């Protein structure tokens, strides 16, 4: 059905319809543009999410990637990143295949529509001009006919009047003839304009307007078809990425299926296996008359209680092995005192003021807090170069990994050396390509680097051989001696050195700081009366001397401390003695030390005066 034959008189309505069609294309283009922006923002958020949960370098999360579940999660994050990339592809294709194309097409469509309607307006103006000319000729013909009739009537009246001269009659006759001639000419002109108008009108309504409307119809149909193609492309853009999205989802599924609980459990063993042997049985010690009790290393820790050192290959003695990081809250039984115990016992027998005992206990507690913190820092942080702060199995793994890294560095340097050597050979054969001597400084630098790496390799291999028992010597024996009580009297030094010897691990890799903490605990554990004095209720409950408000949160991981939250109100039971710690109480059972700088203290008047 043609617009030209059916809508010949609907020029204005067609103009409005085609304009609404252009506005529809613009609206659809805006819709696709907003969808593209959504895809870009979605892809950006997905990428940020994937990046946020990626393991950080040199962090605990990166260390956990050795477990299958963590590796599966990392694979899921990588697949999610690729998944986000497909949404970026969707946005890019929507922009290039639809938005950009529709933008160019809209420019062409508007220009074509404007051209057709300009032609239609010109045709309308031409037919209106022809109609005006016809109307003008018709009015002139009508006027001339009336004038001719009046002139004829006047002539007849003059001719019948006997009183009128012959000259006046002749003049009236001539005037009538002239008017009749003008009427005849107007009639001919009117007839010509009428014929012309009919022809133009016929051409306007049957040729010009139908042709223009036909072009508008074709234009509108192309517009509709173009919108349909764009809508199809809109769907195809999504469909094109579905295979890759499916692969991403398949990758996530495969990663999930790769999780092996038993493998992860085995990896836990490999990661945390220390290489220590479990503690042996504790021997019975007789308290009978005349019997001297033979003390073990410490009742506050699990240890090898056999006491006697066995000869190891290479002349080294196997010392008592401390079971690492095990706390025993049970009190030690009362036993015969070591020299350090006698010192404590004499001090206790004097029954000084309770404030002295409290000060002593405060000092020991704060010392334990400091040592615990030091031990934790050593465990979590970077230890000595030979990894002697680690248990033997973990130390072996760290040393082996270091050796592997050095091997890779040596291989890289060797590859560079080979490449430069070949380059130098080419320069020697073809001097025009370069100066062979220019390569020598770099070769010398690489040789020096290789020498340093090989020296490092020998050092770490020696430590590894020590751990694996291939060599009889121990690395840096002085590292394994504790200096915590070097400034104390001979009795306390003896106890401390005994503890330091007994806690040494099979490969001698336990550190000085860890032994220091053990020595303090051993010293306290070997003084049961001192223990009783503090723990059996002989010490009265400390009175409250004020209150304090926590201005910062404090975790209180170390032994002897107490955790507090910001804004929490606590009771002060012991002021800061200059060591940076204040003793507080939350309730009857919970009390401990907090950093003085973390709380705001409000002492009571009596406490201040005292």
VEXFI-664709 format. One record per residue (C-alpha): y, x, z; residue in one letter. Coordinates in steps of 0.25 Angstrom, whole numbers, always signed. Each point is the difference from the previous one (the first is absolute). Example, Ala and Ser with C-alpha at 12.3 -4.5 7.8 and 13.67 -1.06 7.14 Angstrom:
<v -18 u +49 w +31 res a> $
<v +14 u +6 w -2 res s> $
***
This chain:
<v +0 u +0 w +0 res x> $
<v +13 u +6 w -5 res x> $
<v +13 u +0 w +8 res x> $
<v +8 u -1 w -13 res x> $
<v -5 u -13 w -4 res x> $
<v -2 u -7 w +14 res x> $
<v +12 u +6 w +8 res x> $
<v +11 u +1 w -11 res x> $
<v +10 u -7 w +9 res x> $
<v -4 u +8 w +13 res x> $
<v +8 u +12 w -2 res x> $
<v +6 u +0 w +14 res x> $
<v -13 u -3 w +7 res x> $
<v -7 u +11 w -8 res x> $
<v +11 u +10 w +4 res x> $
<v -3 u -4 w +15 res x> $
<v -15 u +1 w -1 res x> $
<v +0 u +14 w -6 res x> $
<v +10 u +5 w +10 res x> $
<v -10 u -6 w +11 res x> $
<v -11 u +8 w -7 res x> $
<v +7 u +13 w +1 res x> $
<v +3 u -3 w +15 res x> $
<v -15 u -3 w +2 res x> $
<v -3 u +14 w -6 res x> $
<v +10 u +7 w +9 res x> $
<v -6 u -8 w +12 res x> $
<v -14 u +5 w -3 res x> $
<v +5 u +14 w -2 res x> $
<v +6 u +0 w +13 res x> $
<v -13 u -5 w +6 res x> $
<v -7 u +11 w -6 res x> $
<v +10 u +10 w +5 res x> $
<v -1 u -5 w +14 res x> $
<v -15 u +1 w +0 res x> $
<v +1 u +14 w -5 res x> $
<v +9 u +3 w +12 res x> $
<v -10 u -6 w +9 res x> $
<v -11 u +9 w -6 res x> $
<v +9 u +12 w +2 res x> $
<v +3 u -3 w +14 res x> $
<v -15 u -3 w +3 res x> $
<v -4 u +13 w -6 res x> $
<v +10 u +7 w +8 res x> $
<v -4 u -6 w +13 res x> $
<v -15 u +2 w -3 res x> $
<v +3 u +15 w -3 res x> $
<v +8 u +1 w +13 res x> $
<v -11 u -6 w +8 res x> $
<v -10 u +9 w -6 res x> $
<v +9 u +12 w +3 res x> $
<v +2 u -5 w +14 res x> $
<v -15 u +1 w +4 res x> $
<v -3 u +13 w -8 res x> $
<v -4 u +10 w +10 res x> $
<v +11 u +10 w +4 res x> $
<v -2 u +15 w -2 res x> $
<v -5 u +8 w +12 res x> $
<v -2 u -13 w +8 res x> $
<v -12 u -6 w +7 res x> $
<v -1 u -11 w -11 res x> $
<v -2 u +11 w -10 res x> $
<v -11 u +6 w +9 res x> $
<v -7 u -13 w +0 res x> $
<v -2 u -1 w -15 res x> $
<v -13 u +7 w +2 res x> $
<v -6 u -13 w +4 res x> $
<v -5 u -9 w -11 res x> $
<v +8 u -12 w +5 res x> $
<v +13 u +8 w +0 res x> $
<v -3 u +5 w -14 res x> $
<v -3 u -14 w -4 res x> $
<v +13 u -5 w +5 res x> $
<v +7 u +12 w -7 res x> $
<v -7 u -4 w -13 res x> $
<v +5 u -14 w +2 res x> $
<v +14 u +4 w +2 res x> $
<v -1 u +8 w -13 res x> $
<v -6 u -11 w -7 res x> $
<v +12 u -9 w +5 res x> $
<v +10 u +10 w -5 res x> $
<v -7 u -2 w -14 res x> $
<v +0 u -15 w +2 res x> $
<v +15 u +1 w +3 res x> $
<v +2 u +8 w -13 res x> $
<v -6 u -12 w -8 res x> $
<v +10 u -9 w +5 res x> $
<v +11 u +10 w -5 res x> $
<v -7 u -1 w -13 res x> $
<v +1 u -15 w +0 res x> $
<v +15 u +1 w +3 res x> $
<v +2 u +11 w -11 res x> $
<v -8 u -9 w -10 res x> $
<v +8 u -12 w +4 res x> $
<v +13 u +7 w -2 res x> $
<v -3 u +7 w -13 res x> $
<v -9 u -11 w -7 res x> $
<v +7 u -13 w +4 res x> $
<v +14 u +2 w +7 res x> $
<v +5 u +11 w -10 res x> $
<v -6 u -8 w -12 res x> $
<v +6 u -13 w +4 res x> $
<v +13 u +6 w +3 res x> $
<v +1 u +5 w -15 res x> $
<v -6 u -13 w -5 res x> $
<v +11 u -8 w +8 res x> $
<v +11 u +8 w -7 res x> $
<v -6 u -2 w -14 res x> $
<v -2 u -15 w +4 res x> $
<v +14 u -2 w +4 res x> $
<v +5 u +6 w -12 res x> $
<v -9 u -8 w -10 res x> $
<v +4 u -13 w +7 res x> $
<v +14 u +3 w -1 res x> $
<v -1 u +3 w -15 res x> $
<v -7 u -13 w -3 res x> $
<v +9 u -9 w +8 res x> $
<v +12 u +7 w -6 res x> $
<v -5 u -4 w -14 res x> $
<v -2 u -14 w +5 res x> $
<v +14 u -1 w +5 res x> $
<v +5 u +5 w -13 res x> $
<v -8 u -10 w -8 res x> $
<v +5 u -11 w +10 res x> $
<v +15 u +5 w -2 res x> $
<v -2 u +0 w -15 res x> $
<v -5 u -14 w -1 res x> $
<v +11 u -5 w +9 res x> $
<v +10 u +7 w -9 res x> $
<v -6 u -7 w -12 res x> $
<v +0 u -14 w +7 res x> $
<v +15 u +2 w +4 res x> $
<v +3 u +3 w -15 res x> $
<v -7 u -13 w -4 res x> $
<v +7 u -8 w +10 res x> $
<v +13 u +6 w -4 res x> $
<v -2 u -3 w -15 res x> $
<v -5 u -14 w +3 res x> $
<v +13 u -3 w +8 res x> $
<v +8 u +6 w -11 res x> $
<v -7 u -9 w -10 res x> $
<v +2 u -12 w +8 res x> $
<v +15 u +3 w +2 res x> $
<v +2 u +2 w -15 res x> $
<v -7 u -13 w -4 res x> $
<v +9 u -7 w +10 res x> $
<v +12 u +7 w -6 res x> $
<v -5 u -4 w -14 res x> $
<v -2 u -14 w +4 res x> $
<v +14 u -1 w +5 res x> $
<v +6 u +7 w -12 res x> $
<v -7 u -10 w -9 res x> $
<v +5 u -12 w +8 res x> $
<v +14 u +5 w -1 res x> $
<v +0 u +2 w -15 res x> $
<v -6 u -14 w -2 res x> $
<v +11 u -6 w +9 res x> $
<v +11 u +8 w -8 res x> $
<v -6 u -4 w -13 res x> $
<v +1 u -15 w +3 res x> $
<v +14 u +1 w +5 res x> $
<v +10 u -3 w -11 res x> $
<v +11 u +5 w +7 res x> $
<v -6 u +14 w +0 res x> $
<v +4 u +10 w -11 res x> $
<v -10 u +5 w -9 res x> $
<v +2 u +14 w +5 res x> $
<v -3 u -4 w +14 res x> $
<v -13 u -7 w -5 res x> $
<v -4 u +13 w -8 res x> $
<v +2 u +8 w +12 res x> $
<v -8 u -9 w +9 res x> $
<v -11 u +1 w -11 res x> $
<v +0 u +15 w +0 res x> $
<v -1 u +0 w +15 res x> $
<v -12 u -9 w +0 res x> $
<v -7 u +8 w -11 res x> $
<v +2 u +13 w +8 res x> $
<v -5 u -6 w +13 res x> $
<v -13 u -5 w -7 res x> $
<v -2 u +14 w -6 res x> $
<v +1 u +6 w +14 res x> $
<v -10 u -10 w +6 res x> $
<v -9 u +3 w -12 res x> $
<v +1 u +15 w +4 res x> $
<v -2 u -3 w +15 res x> $
<v -12 u -8 w -4 res x> $
<v -6 u +12 w -8 res x> $
<v +3 u +10 w +11 res x> $
<v -6 u -9 w +10 res x> $
<v -13 u -2 w -9 res x> $
<v -1 u +15 w -1 res x> $
<v +1 u +2 w +15 res x> $
<v -10 u -11 w +3 res x> $
<v -10 u +7 w -10 res x> $
<v +3 u +13 w +6 res x> $
<v -2 u -5 w +15 res x> $
<v -13 u -7 w -3 res x> $
<v -5 u +13 w -6 res x> $
<v +4 u +8 w +11 res x> $
<v -5 u -10 w +10 res x> $
<v -13 u -1 w -7 res x> $
<v -1 u +15 w +0 res x> $
<v +4 u +1 w +15 res x> $
<v -10 u -10 w +5 res x> $
<v -11 u +4 w -9 res x> $
<v +1 u +14 w -2 res x> $
<v +10 u +8 w +9 res x> $
<v -3 u -6 w +13 res x> $
<v -15 u -1 w -2 res x> $
<v +0 u +14 w -4 res x> $
<v +8 u +4 w +13 res x> $
<v -8 u -9 w +9 res x> $
<v -13 u +6 w -6 res x> $
<v +4 u +14 w +3 res x> $
<v +4 u -5 w +14 res x> $
<v -14 u -6 w +1 res x> $
<v -7 u +13 w -4 res x> $
<v +9 u +8 w +10 res x> $
<v -4 u -10 w +11 res x> $
<v -15 u +1 w -4 res x> $
<v +1 u +15 w +0 res x> $
<v +6 u +0 w +14 res x> $
<v -11 u -9 w +5 res x> $
<v -10 u +8 w -6 res x> $
<v +6 u +13 w +6 res x> $
<v +0 u -6 w +14 res x> $
<v -14 u -3 w -2 res x> $
<v -4 u +14 w -4 res x> $
<v +8 u +5 w +12 res x> $
<v -7 u -9 w +9 res x> $
<v -13 u +5 w -5 res x> $
<v +4 u +14 w +1 res x> $
<v +4 u -3 w +15 res x> $
<v -15 u -4 w +2 res x> $
<v -5 u +12 w -8 res x> $
<v +8 u +10 w +8 res x> $
<v -7 u -4 w +13 res x> $
<v -14 u +0 w -8 res x> $
<v +2 u +14 w -5 res x> $
<v +0 u +6 w +14 res x> $
<v -11 u -8 w +5 res x> $
<v -11 u +10 w -4 res x> $
<v +8 u +11 w +8 res x> $
<v +3 u -9 w +11 res x> $
<v -15 u -3 w +1 res x> $
<v -4 u +15 w +0 res x> $
<v +10 u +2 w +11 res x> $
<v -7 u -12 w +8 res x> $
<v -14 u +6 w -4 res x> $
<v +5 u +13 w +6 res x> $
<v +4 u -6 w +13 res x> $
<v -14 u -7 w +0 res x> $
<v -7 u +13 w -3 res x> $
<v +8 u +7 w +11 res x> $
<v -4 u -10 w +10 res x> $
<v -14 u +1 w -4 res x> $
<v +0 u +15 w +1 res x> $
<v +2 u -1 w +15 res x> $
<v -12 u +5 w +8 res x> $
<v +1 u -2 w +15 res x> $
<v -12 u +10 w +3 res x> $
<v +7 u +11 w -8 res x> $
<v +13 u -2 w +8 res x> $
<v -8 u +0 w +12 res x> $
<v -6 u +14 w -4 res x> $
<v +14 u +4 w -4 res x> $
<v +5 u -3 w +14 res x> $
<v -11 u +10 w +5 res x> $
<v +4 u +11 w -9 res x> $
<v +14 u -2 w +3 res x> $
<v +0 u +0 w +15 res x> $
<v -13 u +8 w +3 res x> $
<v +4 u +11 w +9 res x> $
<v -12 u +9 w +0 res x> $
<v -1 u +0 w +15 res x> $
<v -13 u -2 w +7 res x> $
<v -1 u -12 w +10 res x> $
<v +1 u +4 w +14 res x> $
<v -13 u +4 w +8 res x> $
<v -6 u -5 w +13 res x> $
<v +8 u +3 w +12 res x> $
<v -9 u +8 w +10 res x> $
<v -2 u -4 w +14 res x> $
<v +7 u +8 w +10 res x> $
<v -5 u +0 w +15 res x> $
<v +10 u -2 w +11 res x> $
<v -10 u +4 w +11 res x> $
<v +3 u +10 w +11 res x> $
<v +3 u +14 w -4 res x> $
<v +1 u -5 w -15 res x> $
<v +11 u +4 w -8 res x> $
<v +4 u -11 w -10 res x> $
<v +1 u +6 w -14 res x> $
<v +11 u -8 w -7 res x> $
<v +0 u -4 w -14 res x> $
<v +12 u +2 w -9 res x> $
<v +6 u -13 w +3 res x> $
<v -5 u -14 w +5 res x> $
<v +12 u -6 w -8 res x> $
<v -6 u +3 w -13 res x> $
<v -13 u +0 w -7 res x> $
<v -5 u +15 w -2 res x> $
<v -12 u +8 w -1 res x> $
<v -4 u +2 w +15 res x> $
<v -10 u +11 w -2 res x> $
<v +10 u +10 w +4 res x> $
<v -7 u +12 w -5 res x> $
<v +5 u +6 w -13 res x> $
<v -10 u +3 w -10 res x> $
<v +0 u +11 w -9 res x> $
<v +4 u -4 w -15 res x> $
<v -3 u +9 w -12 res x> $
<v +10 u +11 w -1 res x> $
<v +1 u +2 w +14 res x> $
<v +9 u -12 w +3 res x> $
<v -3 u -9 w +12 res x> $
<v -1 u -15 w -2 res x> $
<v +9 u -7 w +10 res x> $
<v +0 u -13 w +6 res x> $
<v +5 u -10 w -10 res x> $
<v +11 u -10 w +4 res x> $
<v -3 u -14 w -6 res x> $
<v +14 u -2 w -6 res x> $
<v +10 u -10 w +4 res x> $
<v -9 u -8 w +10 res x> $
<v +7 u -5 w +13 res x> $
<v -9 u -3 w +12 res x> $
<v +7 u -9 w +10 res x> $
<v -10 u +1 w +10 res x> $
<v +4 u +9 w +12 res x> $
<v -7 u +13 w +3 res x> $
<v -9 u +1 w +12 res x> $
<v +4 u +8 w +12 res x> $
<v -5 u +14 w -2 res x> $
<v +2 u +14 w +5 res x> $
<v +14 u +5 w -4 res x> $
<v +3 u +10 w -10 res x> $
<v +12 u +9 w +3 res x> $
<v +10 u -9 w -7 res x> $
<v -6 u -12 w +8 res x> $
<v +2 u +8 w +13 res x> $
<v +15 u +2 w -3 res x> $
<v +1 u -15 w -2 res x> $
<v -8 u -3 w +12 res x> $
<v +9 u +9 w +9 res x> $
<v +12 u -6 w -6 res x> $
<v -6 u -14 w +3 res x> $
<v -4 u +3 w +14 res x> $
<v +14 u +4 w +3 res x> $
<v +4 u -15 w -2 res x> $
<v +14 u +2 w -5 res x> $
<v +9 u -11 w -3 res x> $
<v -5 u -10 w -10 res x> $
<v +12 u +3 w -9 res x> $
<v -6 u +14 w -2 res x> $
<v -13 u -6 w -4 res x> $
<v +7 u -9 w -9 res x> $
<v +8 u +11 w -6 res x> $
<v -13 u +8 w -2 res x> $
<v -7 u -12 w -7 res x> $
<v +12 u -3 w -8 res x> $
<v +1 u +15 w -5 res x> $
<v -15 u +0 w -4 res x> $
<v +1 u -14 w -6 res x> $
<v +12 u +4 w -9 res x> $
<v -8 u +13 w -3 res x> $
<v -12 u -8 w -5 res x> $
<v +10 u -9 w -8 res x> $
<v +6 u +12 w -7 res x> $
<v -14 u +6 w -3 res x> $
<v -5 u -13 w -5 res x> $
<v +11 u -1 w -9 res x> $
<v -1 u +14 w -5 res x> $
<v -15 u -2 w -3 res x> $
<v +3 u -12 w -8 res x> $
<v +10 u +7 w -8 res x> $
<v -10 u +11 w -3 res x> $
<v -11 u -10 w -4 res x> $
<v +9 u -9 w -9 res x> $
<v +9 u +11 w -5 res x> $
<v -3 u +13 w -7 res x> $
<v -7 u +10 w +8 res x> $
<v -2 u +15 w -2 res x> $
<v -3 u +6 w -13 res x> $
<v -15 u +2 w +3 res x> $
<v -1 u -15 w +4 res x> $
<v -6 u +5 w +13 res x> $
<v +6 u -12 w +7 res x> $
<v -11 u -9 w -6 res x> $
<v -14 u -2 w +3 res x> $
<v -10 u +10 w -7 res x> $
<v -4 u -11 w -11 res x> $
<v +14 u -4 w -3 res x> $
<v +5 u +14 w +0 res x> $
<v -11 u +4 w -10 res x> $
<v +4 u -12 w -9 res x> $
<v +15 u +4 w +1 res x> $
<v -3 u +15 w -3 res x> $
<v -9 u -4 w -12 res x> $
<v +11 u -9 w -6 res x> $
<v +10 u +11 w +2 res x> $
<v -9 u +10 w -7 res x> $
<v -2 u -10 w -12 res x> $
<v +15 u -2 w -1 res x> $
<v +2 u +15 w +0 res x> $
<v -11 u +1 w -11 res x> $
<v +7 u -10 w -8 res x> $
<v +13 u +8 w +1 res x> $
<v -7 u +13 w -4 res x> $
<v -6 u -7 w -12 res x> $
<v +14 u -5 w -4 res x> $
<v +6 u +14 w +1 res x> $
<v -12 u +6 w -8 res x> $
<v +2 u -10 w -11 res x> $
<v +15 u +3 w -1 res x> $
<v -4 u +15 w +0 res x> $
<v -10 u -2 w -11 res x> $
<v +11 u -8 w -8 res x> $
<v +10 u +11 w +2 res x> $
<v -10 u +11 w -4 res x> $
<v -3 u -7 w -13 res x> $
<v +15 u -2 w -2 res x> $
<v +2 u +15 w +2 res x> $
<v -11 u +3 w -10 res x> $
<v +7 u -9 w -10 res x> $
<v +13 u +7 w +2 res x> $
<v -6 u +14 w -1 res x> $
<v -7 u -4 w -14 res x> $
<v +13 u -8 w -4 res x> $
<v +12 u +7 w +6 res x> $
<v +10 u -9 w -8 res x> $
<v -5 u -12 w +9 res x> $
<v +4 u +6 w +13 res x> $
<v +0 u +13 w +9 res x> $
<v -13 u +3 w +7 res x> $
<v +7 u +6 w +11 res x> $
<v +7 u -13 w +4 res x> $
<v -13 u -5 w +5 res x> $
<v -3 u +11 w +9 res x> $
<v +9 u -5 w +12 res x> $
<v -7 u -13 w +0 res x> $
<v -13 u +6 w -1 res x> $
<v +3 u +9 w +12 res x> $
<v +5 u -12 w +8 res x> $
<v -13 u -8 w -3 res x> $
<v -8 u +12 w +4 res x> $
<v +7 u +1 w +13 res x> $
<v -2 u -15 w +2 res x> $
<v -15 u +1 w -2 res x> $
<v -1 u +12 w +10 res x> $
<v +7 u -8 w +10 res x> $
<v -9 u -12 w -2 res x> $
<v -12 u +9 w +0 res x> $
<v +4 u +5 w +13 res x> $
<v +2 u -14 w +6 res x> $
<v -13 u -3 w -6 res x> $
<v -7 u +11 w +8 res x> $
<v +7 u -4 w +13 res x> $
<v -5 u -14 w -1 res x> $
<v -14 u +3 w -5 res x> $
<v +0 u +9 w +13 res x> $
<v +3 u -11 w +9 res x> $
<v -9 u -9 w -8 res x> $
<v -11 u +10 w +2 res x> $
<v +3 u +0 w +15 res x> $
<v -2 u -15 w +1 res x> $
<v -13 u +0 w -8 res x> $
<v -5 u +11 w +9 res x> $
<v -2 u +10 w -12 res x> $
<v +9 u +11 w +8 res x> $
<v -2 u +4 w +14 res x> $
<v +15 u +2 w +3 res x> $
<v +9 u -10 w +5 res x> $
<v +14 u -2 w -6 res x> $
<v +12 u +3 w +9 res x> $
<v -7 u +0 w +14 res x> $
<v +13 u +0 w +7 res x> $
<v +3 u -13 w -5 res x> $
<v -11 u -6 w +9 res x> $
<v +5 u +5 w +13 res x> $
<v +9 u -10 w +8 res x> $
<v +13 u +5 w +6 res x> $
<v +3 u -13 w +8 res x> $
<v -2 u +6 w +14 res x> $
<v +3 u +15 w -3 res x> $
<v +12 u +0 w +9 res x> $
<v -9 u -6 w +12 res x> $
<v -7 u +7 w +11 res x> $
<v -14 u +7 w -3 res x> $
<v -8 u -12 w +5 res x> $
<v +7 u -11 w -9 res x> $
<v -1 u +10 w -11 res x> $
<v -15 u +2 w +2 res x> $
<v -2 u -15 w -1 res x> $
<v +9 u -1 w -12 res x> $
<v -7 u +11 w -7 res x> $
<v -14 u -6 w +3 res x> $
<v +4 u -13 w -6 res x> $
<v +6 u +6 w -12 res x> $
<v -13 u +7 w -2 res x> $
<v -9 u -12 w +2 res x> $
<v +8 u -9 w -9 res x> $
<v -1 u +9 w -12 res x> $
<v -7 u -6 w -12 res x> $
<v -12 u +6 w -7 res x> $
<v +8 u +6 w -11 res x> $
<v +11 u +4 w +10 res x> $
<v +10 u -9 w -7 res x> $
<v +6 u -8 w +11 res x> $
<v +14 u +3 w +3 res x> $
<v +9 u +5 w +11 res x> $
<v +7 u -13 w +2 res x> $
<v -12 u -9 w +1 res x> $
<v -6 u +10 w +11 res x> $
<v +13 u -1 w +7 res x> $
<v -1 u -15 w +2 res x> $
<v -15 u +2 w +4 res x> $
<v +4 u +11 w +10 res x> $
<v +10 u -9 w +7 res x> $
<v -10 u -12 w +1 res x> $
<v -11 u +10 w +5 res x> $
<v +9 u +5 w +11 res x> $
<v +4 u -14 w +5 res x> $
<v -15 u -4 w -1 res x> $
<v -5 u +12 w +8 res x> $
<v +9 u -5 w +12 res x> $
<v -6 u -13 w +4 res x> $
<v +8 u -1 w +13 res x> $
<v +12 u +2 w -8 res x> $
<v -5 u -12 w -9 res x> $
<v -4 u -8 w +13 res x> $
<v +14 u +2 w +5 res x> $
<v +6 u -6 w -13 res x> $
<v -10 u -10 w -4 res x> $
<v -7 u -5 w +13 res x> $
<v +12 u -8 w +5 res x> $
<v +5 u +10 w +10 res x> $
<v +13 u +1 w -7 res x> $
<v +8 u -12 w +3 res x> $
<v +6 u -8 w -11 res x> $
<v +14 u +6 w -5 res x> $
<v +11 u -9 w +4 res x> $
<v +10 u -5 w -11 res x> $
<v +13 u +7 w +0 res x> $
<v +6 u -7 w -12 res x> $
<v -2 u -7 w -13 res x> $
<v +1 u +5 w -15 res x> $
<v +2 u -6 w -13 res x> $
<v -7 u +6 w -12 res x> $
<v +10 u +2 w -11 res x> $
<v -10 u +6 w -10 res x> $
<v -15 u -4 w -2 res x> $
<v -10 u +11 w +5 res x> $
<v -15 u +0 w -4 res x> $
<v -5 u +8 w +12 res x> $
<v -13 u +6 w -7 res x> $
<v -1 u +12 w +9 res x> $
<v -8 u -1 w +14 res x> $
<v +10 u -3 w +11 res x> $
<v +10 u -7 w -8 res x> $
<v +3 u -15 w -2 res x> $
<v +4 u -8 w -12 res x> $
<v +12 u -8 w +0 res x> $
<v +7 u -9 w -10 res x> $
<v +15 u +0 w -3 res x> $
<v +8 u -9 w +10 res x> $
<v -12 u +0 w +11 res x> $
<v +4 u +0 w +15 res x> $
<v -8 u +9 w +9 res x> $
<v +1 u +5 w +14 res x> $
<v +3 u +15 w +3 res x> $
<v -8 u +6 w +10 res x> $
<v +3 u +15 w -2 res x> $
<v +13 u +6 w -6 res x> $
<v +1 u +11 w -11 res x> $
<v -2 u +13 w +7 res x> $
<v +6 u +8 w -12 res x> $
<v -12 u +0 w -8 res x> $
<v +4 u -12 w -9 res x> $
<v -10 u -10 w +5 res x> $
<v +2 u -12 w +9 res x> $
<v -11 u -7 w +8 res x> $
<v +0 u -16 w -2 res x> $
<v -9 u -11 w +4 res x> $
<v -2 u -13 w -8 res x> $
<v -9 u -7 w +11 res x> $
<v -9 u +4 w +11 res x> $
<v -10 u +6 w -9 res x> $
<v +8 u +6 w -11 res x> $
<v +9 u +12 w +2 res x> $
<v +3 u +13 w -7 res x> $
<v +10 u +9 w -6 res x> $
<v +10 u -3 w -11 res x> $
<v +11 u +9 w -6 res x> $
<v +13 u -1 w +8 res x> $
<v +8 u +0 w -13 res x> $
<v -8 u -13 w -4 res x> $
<v +5 u -8 w +12 res x> $
<v +12 u -4 w +7 res x> $
<v -2 u +1 w +15 res x> $
<v +7 u -8 w +11 res x> $
<v -3 u +6 w +13 res x> $
<v +2 u -8 w +13 res x> $
<v +11 u +5 w +10 res x> $
<v -10 u +5 w +10 res x> $
<v -7 u +8 w -10 res x> $
<v +13 u +6 w -5 res x> $
<v +4 u +4 w +14 res x> $
<v -13 u +6 w +4 res x> $
***
